[in-house]
């Protein structure tokens, strides 16, 4: 039997942190359509069940448009069984919408704050594959794990949404105490909440896994993103897991040292070589962080540099994180206003050297009539 484990789709995200209104709308639509694309892929792979381990949506109030698309896809793919466990971002909005539209589809299964179990292969003559799941709350966070009770002779999958933690702490809301789940007869622990793929051994019998978010949304979610495909041998009970890259667009962060660059033109040429070497797709989103040390006269115009590549990628931004190194000896005997200003900054006790360097650079821009770049 084949199962997809996914989580953290965060549908209906605002997507406005980096993008303008038009691109934010496009990205919201793309994330919504990812649910349809995931369902189509599942059907093509002969998958029987999709486990959604929390945070299907990003906000407590999901738009009717997004809810409609998700519901339509569930109804359309009637051969797939969807097991939806709510995460810390999910609320009742989607389920309430489904109920308003009529009966909950027979292939949509949900969980509560108490353990709920589903037999995923009821017609099989081999071992039963049983899915257990429960949603954390303030009332059950300290007791939920201890009440899990499975049949050791079954193939047991458990789904939860929360941060992994080897040991229970004082604040246990949305914390999955992995150590407390060892030796409990779990073959696969399907988790959600962490936005990068992570798979580890739980104990001698099972593993635990975060599939990561289905597609990156911000530059804290760079790299490959997708879902986990489980292949279960119902006779032996063996589970094979495979991470499957899914994201239609990827996000990348590139650090580039500009210490040997004298101006924005040189930085652009160096960056062009760097980007060519990395071969990012024109569908992708790229953030460039300029690093290193430059002198106070180096022209670094982030907007100009980004504009040189705006046609090459879906989105690109440039941030200047370089430090300004001032050779104060050059200005020791300079009687001009510039020299006086630089010596004044040098002798100040209010700022560290990094801030002093930036102040000098901004001051020189102002004295020369240049726009001050903060």
C-alpha positions in Angstrom: 0.0 0.0 0.0 1.2 3.5 -0.9 0.6 6.5 1.4 1.7 10.1 1.1 2.7 12.0 4.2 2.6 15.7 3.9 2.2 18.7 6.2 2.5 22.5 6.5 1.0 23.4 3.2 -0.1 26.8 4.8 -2.7 27.5 2.1 -4.0 31.1 2.1 -0.7 32.6 3.3 -0.5 36.3 2.7 2.9 36.0 0.9 3.5 39.8 1.2 6.8 39.8 3.1 8.9 40.1 -0.1 6.5 40.3 -3.0 4.4 43.0 -4.4 0.6 42.7 -4.5 0.4 41.0 -7.9 3.1 38.4 -7.3 1.8 37.8 -3.8 -1.6 37.0 -5.3 0.0 34.7 -7.9 1.9 32.8 -5.2 -1.2 32.4 -3.1 -2.9 30.9 -6.1 0.0 28.6 -6.8 0.0 27.3 -3.2 -3.7 26.7 -3.4 -3.3 24.8 -6.7 -0.5 22.7 -5.1 -3.3 20.8 -3.3 -4.8 19.8 -6.6 -1.4 19.0 -8.0 -0.6 16.8 -5.0 -3.8 14.9 -5.4 -3.2 14.3 -9.1 0.3 13.0 -8.4 -1.0 10.8 -5.6 -3.6 9.3 -8.0 -0.9 8.7 -10.7 1.3 6.9 -8.1 -1.5 4.6 -7.0 -1.5 6.1 -3.6 -4.4 5.1 -1.4 -4.2 7.6 1.5 -2.8 11.1 2.1 -1.9 12.0 5.7 -1.9 15.8 6.3 0.0 16.2 9.6 -1.2 19.7 10.4 -1.2 23.3 9.1 -3.1 22.6 5.9 -4.0 26.3 6.2 -2.1 29.3 7.4 -4.8 31.3 9.2 -7.8 30.6 11.4 -10.1 32.3 8.8 -9.7 30.5 5.5 -11.2 32.2 2.4 -14.1 30.5 0.8 -12.2 30.4 -2.5 -9.4 28.3 -1.0 -11.8 26.2 1.0 -13.8 25.5 -2.2 -10.8 24.4 -4.1 -9.6 22.0 -1.4 -13.1 20.5 -0.9 -13.6 20.1 -4.7 -10.3 18.3 -5.0 -11.2 15.9 -2.2 -14.5 15.1 -3.8 -13.0 14.8 -7.2 -10.4 12.3 -6.0 -12.8 9.9 -4.4 -10.3 7.0 -4.6 -8.0 8.8 -2.2 -8.5 8.8 1.5 -7.5 12.1 3.1 -6.6 12.1 6.8 -6.5 15.7 8.0 -5.1 16.5 11.4 -5.2 20.2 12.4 -2.0 21.9 13.5 -1.4 25.1 15.5 -2.3 27.3 12.5 -5.6 25.4 11.7 -8.9 26.1 13.2 -12.5 25.2 12.5 -12.9 27.4 9.4 -12.5 24.8 6.7 -14.5 22.1 8.4 -17.3 24.5 9.1 -17.3 25.5 5.4 -17.5 21.8 4.4 -20.5 21.3 6.7 -22.2 24.4 5.2 -21.8 22.9 1.8 -23.4 19.6 2.8 -22.2 16.3 4.3 -18.5 15.8 4.9 -17.1 13.7 2.0 -16.7 10.0 2.9 -13.0 10.2 2.0 -12.2 13.1 4.3 -11.3 11.9 7.8 -10.5 14.1 10.8 -9.1 13.9 14.3 -10.0 15.3 17.7 -8.2 16.0 21.0 -8.6 12.3 21.8 -6.9 9.5 20.0 -8.8 8.5 16.8 -7.8 5.4 14.8 -8.5 4.4 11.2 -7.7 1.1 9.5 -6.2 2.1 6.2 -6.5 -1.3 4.5 -9.8 -2.8 5.8 -10.1 -5.3 2.8 -6.6 -6.7 3.2 -6.0 -10.3 4.3 -2.5 -9.3 5.6 -1.5 -7.1 8.6 -3.7 -4.2 9.4 -2.3 -0.8 8.7 -3.7 1.4 11.5 -3.4 5.2 11.6 -3.7 6.9 15.0 -3.9 10.6 15.5 -4.8 13.3 18.0 -4.6 17.1 18.1 -2.8 18.9 20.9 -4.6 21.3 23.2 -4.0 23.1 26.4 -6.1 20.4 28.2 -4.4 17.3 26.8 -0.8 18.4 26.2 0.7 16.8 29.3 -1.4 13.6 29.1 -2.0 12.8 25.5 1.1 10.7 24.8 0.6 8.5 27.8 -2.9 7.5 26.6 -1.7 6.1 23.3 -2.5 2.4 23.1 -1.8 0.4 19.9 -1.8 -3.3 18.9 1.8 -4.4 18.5 0.8 -7.0 15.9 -0.5 -4.3 13.5 1.4 -1.9 11.3 1.0 1.3 13.3 1.3 4.8 12.0 0.9 7.7 14.4 0.4 11.3 13.3 0.9 14.4 15.5 1.7 18.1 14.9 4.3 19.7 17.0 8.0 20.4 17.7 10.1 17.4 18.4 11.6 17.3 21.9 13.6 14.4 23.4 12.2 15.2 26.8 9.0 16.8 28.1 9.5 20.4 29.4 7.2 22.6 31.5 5.5 24.0 28.4 4.3 20.9 26.6 1.8 22.5 24.3 2.6 21.5 20.7 5.6 19.6 21.8 6.2 16.0 20.7 8.2 14.2 23.4 9.9 11.7 21.1 11.5 9.8 24.0 8.1 9.0 25.4 7.0 7.4 22.1 9.9 4.9 22.0 8.9 1.3 22.6 5.2 2.0 22.0 4.8 -0.2 18.9 5.0 2.7 16.4 6.3 1.8 12.9 6.1 5.3 11.5 5.5 8.6 13.3 4.1 11.1 10.8 4.8 14.6 12.1 4.2 18.1 11.0 5.4 21.6 12.2 9.1 21.7 11.1 9.4 23.1 7.6 12.3 21.0 6.4 12.5 17.3 5.7 13.8 15.3 8.6 13.8 11.6 9.2 15.3 9.8 12.2 15.2 6.5 13.9 12.5 6.4 16.7 13.6 3.1 18.2 14.5 -0.4 17.0 11.1 -0.8 15.4 10.1 2.6 13.9 11.1 6.0 12.5 9.8 9.5 12.9 9.6 11.9 10.1 8.8 15.5 9.2 8.1 15.9 5.5 8.7 19.6 5.6 6.5 22.2 4.0 5.2 21.3 0.6 6.7 24.4 -1.0 8.9 27.2 0.5 7.3 30.5 1.0 10.0 32.7 2.4 13.8 32.8 2.4 13.9 30.8 5.7 12.5 27.9 3.7 15.1 27.5 0.9 16.1 24.4 -0.9 14.1 21.3 -1.9 10.6 20.8 -0.5 8.0 18.1 -1.0 6.3 15.1 0.5 7.2 11.7 1.8 6.0 8.6 -0.2 5.5 5.5 2.0 5.5 2.0 0.4 4.2 -0.5 2.9 4.6 -4.2 2.6 1.4 -5.5 4.2 2.7 -9.0 4.6 6.0 -8.2 6.2 5.2 -4.9 7.8 8.2 -3.2 6.2 7.8 0.5 5.5 10.0 2.2 2.8 10.0 6.0 2.8 11.1 8.3 0.0 11.3 12.0 0.0 9.8 13.4 -3.2 10.7 16.9 -4.4 7.5 18.7 -5.3 8.0 22.5 -5.2 7.2 24.3 -8.5 9.4 27.2 -7.4 12.4 27.1 -5.1 14.0 29.7 -3.0 17.7 30.3 -2.7 20.0 32.5 -0.6 23.4 33.3 -2.0 26.2 34.9 0.0 28.7 36.8 -2.0 31.9 38.5 -0.7 32.3 42.0 -2.2 35.5 43.0 -0.4 37.4 43.4 -3.7 34.7 45.4 -5.4 34.9 49.1 -5.9 31.4 49.9 -7.0 28.0 48.5 -8.0 29.0 47.8 -11.5 31.8 45.5 -10.4 29.4 43.9 -8.0 26.9 43.2 -10.8 29.6 41.6 -13.0 30.8 39.4 -10.1 27.2 38.5 -9.2 26.4 37.6 -12.8 29.2 35.0 -12.7 28.1 33.6 -9.4 24.4 33.3 -10.5 25.5 31.6 -13.8 27.5 29.1 -11.9 24.6 28.2 -9.6 22.1 27.7 -12.5 19.0 28.7 -10.6 15.8 28.3 -12.6 14.1 31.4 -14.0 11.0 30.3 -12.0 12.8 30.6 -8.7 13.1 33.3 -6.0 16.6 34.4 -5.1 18.0 36.5 -2.2 21.6 37.7 -2.5 23.4 38.8 0.7 26.5 40.9 0.0 29.2 40.3 2.6 32.8 41.2 3.3 34.5 44.5 4.0 34.5 47.5 1.8 35.9 51.0 2.2 33.9 54.1 2.9 33.8 55.2 -0.8 32.5 51.9 -2.2 29.1 52.4 -4.0 26.7 49.6 -3.1 23.3 50.2 -4.5 21.1 47.2 -3.7 18.2 48.2 -5.8 20.4 48.8 -8.9 22.1 45.5 -8.5 18.8 43.6 -8.1 17.4 45.4 -11.1 20.2 44.0 -13.3 18.7 40.5 -12.8 15.0 41.1 -12.3 14.2 39.6 -15.8 16.2 36.4 -15.0 14.2 35.2 -12.0 10.6 35.3 -10.7 11.9 37.4 -7.9 15.3 38.6 -6.7 16.3 40.8 -3.8 19.7 42.1 -2.7 20.7 43.0 0.9 23.9 44.6 1.8 25.4 43.0 4.9 29.0 44.0 4.2 30.9 46.0 6.8 32.5 49.4 6.1 36.2 49.6 7.0 37.5 53.2 7.3 41.2 54.0 7.1 41.1 56.9 9.5 44.8 57.7 8.9 43.9 59.0 5.4 41.8 61.7 7.0 44.1 62.6 10.0 45.2 65.9 8.4 42.3 66.5 6.1 41.1 70.0 6.9 38.0 69.7 4.7 34.5 69.3 6.0 34.8 65.6 5.1 37.9 65.1 7.1 36.4 67.0 10.1 33.3 64.8 10.0 35.2 61.5 9.8 37.4 62.4 12.7 34.3 63.4 14.7 32.8 59.9 14.1 36.1 58.2 14.9 36.4 59.9 18.3 32.8 59.1 19.3 32.2 56.6 22.1 28.6 56.1 21.3 29.0 53.5 18.5 30.9 50.4 17.7 33.2 50.2 14.7 30.6 48.7 12.4 28.1 51.4 13.1 30.8 54.1 12.7 31.7 52.7 9.3 28.1 52.9 8.1 27.7 56.4 9.5 30.9 57.6 7.6 29.6 56.0 4.4 26.2 57.7 4.8 27.8 61.0 5.7 30.0 60.9 2.6 27.0 60.2 0.4 25.2 63.2 2.0 28.2 65.5 1.5 28.4 64.5 -2.2 24.7 64.9 -2.8 24.1 61.2 -3.2 20.9 59.6 -1.9 21.5 58.1 1.5 20.9 54.3 1.4 19.8 52.9 4.8 
